[in-house]
Each structure stands twice: as C-alpha cells, then as structure tokens.
C-alpha cells in the first residue's frame, strides 16, 4: 500500500513526458508553481517545481542551467565564514592622507579628518576656516547669491576655506563643517483644489519597511522606516483634503510582509498604489544624491537592479532568474500605465521641491523588479525620495518642511496623472 502511494505521488508531481504537448503543458504549469512558491516563500514547493521544470526542460531541449543552479543552491549547506585576523599597521600599509571632500555648496558642507577647525575673520567681512591635517584634491571656487566661496590647500597639512561674507552661521560635528550662507524665509504652500470629476479615486500609500525591518540606515543612524512614515502621513493628509479616498498600509512602526501590502491595495480596489522609500548607496558614498521613481518592469539596468536588491531583502530566495520568470507574466498595459504614473510623480516632486531647494537632483524614472509592486492590479510605483547616505539629504528627509514639500510634489503628480488619464 505504501509503495502504491509513493508511486502515485511521484506520478502526480512528475513531468509528463509521454508527448511533446504534455511536456509543454507541464513545463508552464511548473513554472507558475515555481513563481507561486517564491512569492509564498515555500521552499519545499519551490524545490519540487524546480525538479520538474528541469525534467520537462531537458525533455524539450530547453536551456535549464539557471534552474539547475538554483536547485543545487537550495540543497547546499551554508558555508561557515572564518573571521580573518586583524592586520598590523606597518610602514608599508599605513593609512593614506586625510583627503577631504566638498559635499554641497549651499549650505557649504565639507568633510573633516577630525572635529578641529580654526576660525577667524579678516577685514570684518571675510570668514576664514583652517582645517588641520587635511588634503583637498583640487581648489574650489563658487559664487552663491553674491557670496563668494574659495577652498584650497593653504600649506602641506592645512586646507583653507574662505567665505566673503560676514553674515554666516556654521557648525562643526560628525567630522563635517557646515556653513549656512543664506537665511531663507519659510514659504507658505498652496493647497491643491481637485476638480469634482476626479474625486472618489482610491489611493493606497505604502510607507516602506517598519518594525523589525528598519530599511536603510544612514548618517547619524537615521532609519528609513521613520522618514517614509512621516512623508506618507503628510501625503495622506494632502490627498484627503483634495477629496481622494486614501489608505495607508501601515500607520505606525510595525512590520508588514511585502505580499500583504499589495494584497491590501487589491482588496481595497485601489486606482493607484505608491510605495515610499529612502535610498542608500551600497558603498555609503557621501556624494550620491537625488530623487528616483521606479515602475515594475523587466530591466538590465545595473543601478535599478542594485536598488531593487536592497529593497527586496524581505523576500527570501530572490535572484535574477526569479525576477525575469515572474516579470515575464506581467500585463503590458499595466506596465505602460505605471510608467506614465511614475513620470508624472517624478515631475511633480521636482517641481515642488525646487521651489525651495534649488539643488535637488533628478535621477529619473526607471524600470526595476521591486517585489512590493508584484501582484498589484493597478498602476503602481516606488519612489526613492533621497539618499540617507548623503549628509544633506539625510538631514532634509527628517525635516518636516522638506517632507511636506516632497509629499505635496507626489500629490501634484497624482493630480496630473488623473488629469491625463481620467
């Protein structure tokens, strides 16, 4: 009896190679099962699906090397990485010179080897800052609103910063010198008035990460999950005032799996889904900054794939093969609608932010395989609002004024999308 059950089980779950047509049917059946197992994080089902995909594929003379590699990886035991011994500093491997970088010009931010700077004033209006034990690669000179800035190597061990203005404020900390050149007065933001015909549209806002998943952690231990929730709440209030029906996937600091976020949007019959995130650079580069809006689509763009890998950490078993198998089943019309939505939101954000923050960088609209967007039945986008690894943007993303301008920009993008696509 036991033998019969085992035989029936293997027959029911094996590739049917009795004919080419049957093998084709089974191949695509197991491909769908494979996709489902990845999304459900069901390893046993994934292994069974892969085994039968390989069997069917070989029978049909398909290239199944990627599936075979994935199947082997699922059976391998994790390698134990031995900790390397600390290297002793010798005359041949001493640290390099203390090169410093200019991060932004307004406010003027420059990195420091240590929190030591000598400040003095010449001729009552020239502010001078001498940075000891420092080297700068090339001189810097710029004029901002009649204020001239010069930075250069003063001697072998000192970098000098000269500001031709007596009305400045500055602070030193976290190995950075920050000089505020102008005092901009706070601008009042106008409330958008939504035409009656556009009302009752349903929008789901997804603040990324939350709870045990802090997301990216940037300068000053600033956490992505906190910034995006604040931005999402500002956007929620703006859209409610405009007359939309609006939902948040989370209202506080708690964790929600990626699949539940899109399921929430589908069950609430949303017209649009927008996931809000902050970016980080893998190498923690201080200079990279800007706003990017993504839509779900296959891509070979290395930058988009790299960002998606960071945001997709909540899904186990993810690799390039899985992405392309699943993305191959996407609806083409929804990809186009999501791209249009992304273009309008990116334009709205830049328009709003640049009213007050002239130096905001446009990193464009890009396709990317973000798992939080997989399974949505409406146009869906993911916006990376800035870099927590950039000193200026890390500070701004936790500033209520900046967050409100950013939210207002997203609202403008939504308004323009519905205006063009009622």
DAPE-V948874 format. One record per pair of residues at least 24 apart in sequence whose C-alpha atoms are under 8 Angstrom apart, sorted by the first residue. I is the first residue (numbers start at 0). J is the second residue. Records with the same first field share a line. If there is no record, write none. Layout:
I: J, J
This chain:
12: 47, 51
13: 51
14: 51, 52, 54, 55
15: 55
16: 55, 58
19: 59
22: 55, 58, 59
23: 55, 59
25: 55
26: 51, 52, 55, 56
30: 324
34: 321, 324, 325
37: 315, 316, 317, 321
38: 258, 314
40: 314, 315, 316
46: 70, 73
65: 320
96: 133, 134
97: 132, 133, 134
98: 133, 134, 135, 136
99: 133, 134, 135, 136
100: 135
102: 285, 286, 390, 391
103: 391
104: 141
105: 143, 178, 179, 180
106: 177, 178, 179, 180
107: 176, 177, 178, 179, 180
108: 175, 176, 177, 178
109: 175, 176, 177
110: 174, 175, 176
111: 174, 175, 176
112: 174
113: 174
114: 171, 172, 173, 174, 175
116: 171
123: 165
124: 163, 164, 165
125: 161, 162, 163, 164, 165
126: 161, 162, 163, 164, 165
127: 159, 160, 161, 162
128: 159, 160, 161
129: 157, 158, 159, 160
130: 157, 158, 159, 160
131: 156, 157, 158
132: 156, 157
133: 157, 158
134: 158
146: 180
186: 355
188: 404
190: 237
191: 241, 411
192: 241
193: 241, 242, 414
197: 417, 418, 421
198: 241, 242, 243
199: 242, 243, 244
200: 243, 244, 269, 270
201: 243, 244, 245, 246, 267, 268, 269, 270, 271
202: 243, 244, 245, 246, 269, 270, 271, 272, 273
203: 245, 246, 247, 248, 264, 269, 271, 272, 273
204: 231, 235, 245, 246, 247, 248, 272, 273, 274, 275
205: 231, 247, 248, 249, 260, 272, 273, 274, 275
206: 231, 247, 248, 249, 274, 275, 276
207: 274, 275, 276
208: 254, 255
209: 251, 252, 253, 254, 255
210: 252, 253, 254
211: 253, 254
212: 254
214: 310
215: 277, 278, 279, 387
216: 279, 387, 388
217: 279, 386, 387, 388, 389, 393
218: 387, 388, 389, 390, 393
221: 387, 393
223: 276, 277, 387
224: 252, 276
225: 252
226: 277, 396, 397
227: 275, 276, 277
229: 402
230: 275, 402, 403, 405, 406
231: 275, 406
233: 402, 403, 406
234: 403, 406, 407, 409, 410
237: 406, 407, 410
238: 410
256: 313
257: 313, 314, 370, 371
258: 370, 371, 373, 374
260: 371
261: 371, 372, 373, 374, 375
262: 374, 375
264: 375
265: 375, 376, 377
269: 377
270: 377, 378
271: 377, 378, 379
272: 375, 377, 378, 379, 380
273: 379, 380, 381, 382
274: 371, 379, 380, 381, 382
275: 381, 382, 383, 384
276: 381, 382, 383, 384
277: 382, 383, 384, 385, 386, 387
278: 306, 383, 384, 385, 386, 387, 388
279: 386, 387, 388
280: 386, 388
283: 388
284: 388, 389
285: 388, 389, 390
286: 389
287: 386, 388, 389
288: 360, 385, 386, 389, 392
289: 359, 360, 361, 362, 384, 385, 386
290: 345, 359, 360, 361, 362, 363, 382, 383, 384, 385
291: 345, 361, 362, 363, 364, 365, 382, 383, 384, 385
292: 341, 342, 344, 345, 363, 364, 365, 380, 381, 382, 383
293: 338, 341, 364, 365, 366, 367, 380, 381, 382, 383
294: 334, 337, 338, 341, 364, 365, 366, 367, 379, 380, 381
295: 334, 337, 366, 367, 368, 369, 372, 373, 379, 380
296: 326, 329, 334, 366, 367, 368
297: 322, 323, 326, 327, 366, 367, 368
298: 366, 367, 368
303: 365, 366, 367
304: 367, 368
307: 367, 368, 369
310: 369
311: 369, 370, 371
314: 370
322: 368
326: 368
333: 376, 377, 378
334: 378
336: 378
337: 378, 379, 380
338: 364, 366, 380
339: 416
340: 378, 379, 380, 412, 413, 416
341: 380
343: 412, 413, 415, 416
344: 408, 409, 410, 411, 412, 413, 416
345: 409, 412
346: 408, 412
347: 408, 409, 410, 411, 412
348: 404, 405, 406, 407, 408, 409, 411, 412
349: 408
350: 408
351: 404, 405, 407, 408
352: 401, 404, 405, 408
